[in-house]
Amino acid sequence: MSSQPPDDSELVQAWDAVAEGWAARVRTGSDQFRERILDSATLAMLGDVSGKRVLDAGCGEGRFARMLAERGADVTAVDFSPAMIELAQKEEQERPLGVTYQVADLADLLCLSPESFDAAVAYLCLIDLADYEAAIAQVAQVLKPGGQFVFSLLHPCFTTKGSGWKRRVPNSFRDADKLYYKVDNYFQRSQWFWKMWPTAAAETAHFHRTLSDYAAALRRSGFLIRDLVEPTPDPKLVEQLDYWREYFRVAYLIIFDCVKAP
């Protein structure tokens, strides 16, 4: 773990390197974490987006932006990775949905008009950014008063450095072999680099902050927290695969529903 945060160029290079592999995963249903848990909960929190101007902040290769457009939203999607945006634009050309994609750092959204969006979503991306406070402030700038901001995180309480299951049988995925889940160093703000899947072309950065860090940043930018959800999968999945039981024992995800104060 580095003592200094990587600069933006390092972060961009890493995401550019994994862009092709990432797109292949999320476009072929390999990311069950998103499809089985986060998608439906995020869409439910956003509500009816038909006719709304929505910003997908940190859109990656455009998967969630496309889901919003399919539901009638007028979507602008930004990401700091040129490779990700190139993949998103290519998909838009092949399957037009009216999404506008731009390369932009969330900490600097001057390319977007102030107070021009009805809603914004940051789908598991603030944990990838060094300057999350600036990103939240910039989202506030482009939202209309009363605009909605929905963002998701790997749950800070349970995804600290070194957290994980103590198992009766090493490397077993059986729920009965998972004795307890270890968490430590919650208040230690930290960063680490990891491969999101074993064959990823590069390691990407993960930034750990506390819930109170995010709450303070929201407050400073004029957001009110309206609701939060710690989503779980459909209980029927447990009947299909025992592995999903752990998602009812540990909250791996958290979603915030915020509103920009008038």
N, C-alpha and C positions, 0 to 999 in steps of 0.2 A: 504494500500500500504506500503510495507516494505521499509525502508531506505537503506538496504543493499541487494545487489543482492544475490539470492540463489546460493549455490554452485552447481557444476555439479551433485552431487549425488542426491540432491533434485529434480532437473530437470528430471533426468533419472527415478527416482522413480515415479514421476507423470506420465510420458509418458508410463512407464511400466504398471501402473495401468489402464490407459485408452486404452491400445493397443487393447484388444479384442473388446471393444465397437466401437473404431475408425474404425477398419477393417470392422466390420459389417455395419457401415454407408457408408463408401466409396465404398464398394463392392456391395452394393445394390441400388446405385443411390440416396441415401438420401442427399448427399452433392451437391445440385444444384448450389451452389456458384462456385464450381470448374467445374462441368460438363457443365454449361451453359455459363460461362464467361472465366475462366482462362485457361482451357485446350487448346482450339483452338488458343487463342492468344499466349500462350507459344510455342506451336508447330509451329505456323507460324513464330515466331521470331527465333526459332532454325533452321528452314529451313530443307533441306534434310539431315537426319542423317544417311542414309544408308551407311554402311561400316565405319562409324566413331566410334572412341573409346570415349564413353561419360560417365562422372561421374554424378550420381544422388546423390548430396550432401544433406543429411538429407532426406532420402527416405521414412521414416516411414514404413508402411507395404508393400511398393513396387508398389503401384498403377501406378505412373507415370513412374517408371523404366520399368514396363511391357509395357506401351504404347510406350516408346522409342524402346524397343526390337522388338515389333511388326512392327516397321517401319524400321527395319534393322540395328539398332545400336548395337554395342558391348558394353554392359552396365555393369559398376561396380557401385554398390549402397551401400552407407554407412549411418549408423544412430547410435546415441549414446545409443539408447534404445535396449537392448538385446531382450525384448519381441517383439518389432516391427520386428526386424531382424528374429527372430524365425518364426513369422507369414509369412514373405516374403519368407523365405527359404522353408517353408511347401508348399506354393502356387507354388513355382518353381518346387518342386518335383512332385506335382500333375499335373502341366501344364507347362512343361519345355519350357523356352524361351531363355536359355543361359545366364541369368543374374547372376552375381556374387555378393553376399551380404556379407557385413562385418560389424561387430560392430566397430565403430570408432567415436571419437569426432571430429567434424569439425575443432576444434582449434588445433588438433594434427593428421595430416594425414601422419605420418612417415611410416605407413604401405603401402603406395602407392608410386610408383616410381616417381621421379621428372620428369616433362616435358613429361608425358606419355599419356596425354589425349588431344583429339582434341577439346572437348567441355565439359562444366560442367553446370549443372542446379541446382539451389537451389530454390525449389518450396515452397514458403511461410514458410521457416524455419529459416531465419536469425532473424526474430522477436521473435523466441523462444529461442535464445541463449544469454547468458550473454556476452560472448566475441566474438561479431560479427566481430571485427577488425582482430582478430587472424584467424577466419574462412575464411575471405576474403583473407588474406595473404597466408593461406595454400592452398586454391584453386588455387591461382596464382602459387604456387610452383609446383603443379602437372600438370598444363596446359602447352602445348607446346607454344613457342612464336607464336603469332598470333592466339592462341586459343580463343574460344568464351566462355563467361560466361554470362548466362542468369539467373536472379533471380527475384523473385516477392516478394512483401510486401503488407500487408494491408497499404493503402496509409497513410503515416505519417501526411499529412495535414488534414485528415478528420477522423482519428481514434485515437484521443487523449483521455485521461482519461475524462470521463463524456460527450463526444460528443454524439449527437443523435438528433432525430427529436422532435420538438415541435409540438404536435398534437392537433387538434381541439377536437377530441374525444379520450380520453385515450385508449391506446392499440389498436387503429384501424389500420388496414393495408391498408385502402383505400388511394390512392394517394391524393385525394381531402382533406383528413383530416390531411395531413402532411403540416403544415404551413411553416416551415423553419427548417433548419438543424443547430444546434448549435455546434460551435467548439471553444475551449479555450485551453490555456496553451500549445500551440504548442512547444514553446522553452523549456519547462520543461521536461528534460529527465526523464522517469519514468518507473515503472514496476508495474504490478498488476497481480493478480491471478484470473482466471475465469473458469467456467465450459463451455466447448465448446458446450455442449448440456445439457438439464436439468437433465438428469439421469447419466451423466458422473461420473465415479468412483472416480475421483480426479480433483482438479483444476490444470490447467497448467499456466505457466508464459507467460506473454506478455511484451515485451520490446519496449518502444516508444523512437525513436530517430528522429532527423530531417533529411530532405533530404540532407542537407549539411554535416551531419555526415557521411552518406553513401558515398557521393561523395568524401570526404576527405580520407576515408578508401580505396576506390578504387584507388585513385591517389597515395597514399603511397605504394600500392602493385603493381603498374605498370599497372593498367588497364586504358583504355580509354573508356569513355561512347560513344557508337556509336549511340544509339537510346533509346527512352523510349516510352512506350505505357501505356495509362490508359484505359484498356479494358471495353467494355460495352457488354451486351448480344445482341442477334439477336432482332431487333425491333419487329419482329413478335410475340415475347413472350408477349409484352404488350397487344396484341390483345387477347391472351389467359388468361392472368392474370394481373390485374391492378397493383399488387404489384411490378412488374418489372419496373414500371415507375420511381421509385426512383433511379434506377441505371443509369438513364440518367440525374439526377439532382445532384448527388454526386458521385465523383470518389472514390470508395471504394478500388480500387486496382491499383498498378503500377508495371510495368515490365521493368527491365533494360536490355539492350543488350550491353555487354561490350566485349572488345577485349584486350588480353594481349599484350602489346606493344613489338615488336621484340627487 
